[in-house]
Amino acid sequence: MRGAAGEIRKVCVVGFGVMGRGIVQICAQSGYETSVVARREESLREGIAAVEDVLRKLVKKGRIDEDDVGAALSRIHTTTSIEEGAKDADIVIEAVYEDISVKKEVFEELDNICPPHTILGSNTSTISIAMLGAVTKRPDKVIGVHFMNPPPVIPAVEIVRSLKTSEETVRRTIEFVRSLGKETVTVKDSPGFVTSRMMVLMLNEAVKIAESNIASVEDIDKVIKLSFGWPMGPFQLLDLIGVDVVANALNAIYEETGWERFKPAVTMVQMARVGWKGRKTGKGFYDYRSA
Ligand SMILES: NC(=O)c1ccc[n+]([C@@H]2O[C@H](COP(=O)([O-])OP(=O)(O)OC[C@H]3O[C@@H](n4cnc5c(N)ncnc54)[C@H](O)[C@@H]3O)[C@@H](O)[C@H]2O)c1
């Protein structure tokens, strides 16, 4: 089946973690042949099981049919070879760790593998799109496609253009993202863009407030949810996003700008170091192991 954006038929997602899984799910549900690249077979198996689980829950809720599950899963092609996954993709969405050296390596590889027309998108929360474009011979086709967590649920996608991203790339990417049923906002390449810059600063402040014993983690979550209408409190959100992901995002903005307020709170750094990264490791600010 052909995706609604016309020009884009095949999608490749690199990285099958929290975000990769959600992106793969919506691309496959929207009719795109979607290849997904992970480093290990085990990650592919776990990722597919997680996507299937989410789709089955949608069936139980009456949002999709059993047939839709089979159809979506049949469009997902898994591989541990980036070459196999990306060689005939019209757009690649990279969703690997928020680490500039890891991402640069992936972009260099993708540039060598993909046909000239392929758009190289990154789901990065903070890393400069210009920096990723600079390791390729096609900086005009490198763009930020910033899905929010969880991608199937959150309606907005930030489209991030560097000074070198072409109008054509922006147009094709917006068309593609809208065909996934998402709304887009186009922003300039800048540390943290709009959403991460605001969000990580608030989450950092929440941790600093807890560190100062002004209120407990539970009470901060309670008062923010009830006062601001957030669906979850800052610590629940930290655990959902990943404590390490937020700490890395803060660090990336801090290192690029020198703005002290983006220096990650000590507790967050220590938790990331010992593996208390949130839901994905079973423990973060809350404990999920017995749940
Ligand atoms: N978690 C969030 O809430 C959120 C929201 C928006 C954007 N992002 C961004 O999305 C990206 C991914 O974040 P995540 O939360 O999914 O992280 P994650 O740690 O859950 O997943 C990253 C995955 O990438 C894999 N990986 C690493 N190097 C790889 C490589 N060379 N090839 C293939 N796979 C590789 C890892 O094994 C891991 O499974 C980051 O850039 C992050 O900033 C995250």
The ligand as an SDF file (V2000), in Angstrom:
LIG
                    3D

 44 48  0  0  0  0  0  0  0  0999 V2000
   12.0820    9.6710   24.9890 N   0  0  0  0  0  0  0  0  0  0  0  0
   11.4400   10.7670   24.6450 C   0  0  0  0  0  0  0  0  0  0  0  0
   10.4860   11.1980   25.3060 O   0  0  0  0  0  0  0  0  0  0  0  0
   11.8350   11.5270   23.4130 C   0  0  0  0  0  0  0  0  0  0  0  0
   10.9580   12.4920   22.8990 C   0  0  0  0  0  0  0  0  0  0  0  0
   11.3050   13.1490   21.7120 C   0  0  0  0  0  0  0  0  0  0  0  0
   12.5000   12.8670   21.0810 C   0  0  0  0  0  0  0  0  0  0  0  0
   13.3550   11.9330   21.6330 N   0  0  0  0  0  0  0  0  0  0  0  0
   14.6000   11.6610   20.9340 C   0  0  0  0  0  0  0  0  0  0  0  0
   14.4580   10.4420   20.2240 O   0  0  0  0  0  0  0  0  0  0  0  0
   15.7370    9.7880   20.1430 C   0  0  0  0  0  0  0  0  0  0  0  0
   15.6230    8.3830   20.7150 C   0  0  0  0  0  0  0  0  0  0  0  0
   15.2390    8.4810   22.0620 O   0  0  0  0  0  0  0  0  0  0  0  0
   14.5560    7.2570   22.8290 P   0  0  0  0  0  0  0  0  0  0  0  0
   13.9010    7.8230   24.0100 O   0  0  0  0  0  0  0  0  0  0  0  0
   13.7960    6.4050   21.8760 O   0  0  0  0  0  0  0  0  0  0  0  0
   15.8830    6.4660   23.3020 O   0  0  0  0  0  0  0  0  0  0  0  0
   16.0360    4.9260   23.7040 P   0  0  0  0  0  0  0  0  0  0  0  0
   17.2660    4.8380   24.5290 O   0  0  0  0  0  0  0  0  0  0  0  0
   14.7570    4.3670   24.2140 O   0  0  0  0  0  0  0  0  0  0  0  0
   16.3050    4.2240   22.2770 O   0  0  0  0  0  0  0  0  0  0  0  0
   17.4290    4.4480   21.4850 C   0  0  0  0  0  0  0  0  0  0  0  0
   17.6730    3.1700   20.7230 C   0  0  0  0  0  0  0  0  0  0  0  0
   18.6730    3.3930   19.7310 O   0  0  0  0  0  0  0  0  0  0  0  0
   19.4260    2.2110   19.6250 C   0  0  0  0  0  0  0  0  0  0  0  0
   20.6790    2.5230   18.9520 N   0  0  0  0  0  0  0  0  0  0  0  0
   21.7570    3.1920   19.4180 C   0  0  0  0  0  0  0  0  0  0  0  0
   22.7120    3.2890   18.4600 N   0  0  0  0  0  0  0  0  0  0  0  0
   22.1840    2.6860   17.3520 C   0  0  0  0  0  0  0  0  0  0  0  0
   22.6530    2.4470   16.0320 C   0  0  0  0  0  0  0  0  0  0  0  0
   23.8610    2.8580   15.6530 N   0  0  0  0  0  0  0  0  0  0  0  0
   21.8500    1.7860   15.1530 N   0  0  0  0  0  0  0  0  0  0  0  0
   20.6290    1.3500   15.5250 C   0  0  0  0  0  0  0  0  0  0  0  0
   20.1270    1.5250   16.7760 N   0  0  0  0  0  0  0  0  0  0  0  0
   20.8960    2.2030   17.6590 C   0  0  0  0  0  0  0  0  0  0  0  0
   19.5840    1.7320   21.0550 C   0  0  0  0  0  0  0  0  0  0  0  0
   19.9310    0.3800   21.1230 O   0  0  0  0  0  0  0  0  0  0  0  0
   18.1940    2.0250   21.6120 C   0  0  0  0  0  0  0  0  0  0  0  0
   17.3300    0.9240   21.4630 O   0  0  0  0  0  0  0  0  0  0  0  0
   16.7330   10.6840   20.8840 C   0  0  0  0  0  0  0  0  0  0  0  0
   17.3530   11.5160   19.9550 O   0  0  0  0  0  0  0  0  0  0  0  0
   15.8260   11.4750   21.8260 C   0  0  0  0  0  0  0  0  0  0  0  0
   16.3630   12.7050   22.1900 O   0  0  0  0  0  0  0  0  0  0  0  0
   13.0360   11.2520   22.7690 C   0  0  0  0  0  0  0  0  0  0  0  0
  1  2  1  0
  2  3  2  0
  2  4  1  0
  4  5  1  0
  4 44  2  0
  5  6  2  0
  6  7  1  0
  7  8  2  0
  8  9  1  0
  8 44  1  0
  9 10  1  0
  9 42  1  0
 10 11  1  0
 11 12  1  0
 11 40  1  0
 12 13  1  0
 13 14  1  0
 14 15  2  0
 14 16  1  0
 14 17  1  0
 17 18  1  0
 18 19  2  0
 18 20  1  0
 18 21  1  0
 21 22  1  0
 22 23  1  0
 23 24  1  0
 23 38  1  0
 24 25  1  0
 25 26  1  0
 25 36  1  0
 26 27  1  0
 26 35  1  0
 27 28  2  0
 28 29  1  0
 29 30  1  0
 29 35  2  0
 30 31  1  0
 30 32  2  0
 32 33  1  0
 33 34  2  0
 34 35  1  0
 36 37  1  0
 36 38  1  0
 38 39  1  0
 40 41  1  0
 40 42  1  0
 42 43  1  0
M  CHG  2   8   1  16  -1
M  END
$$$$
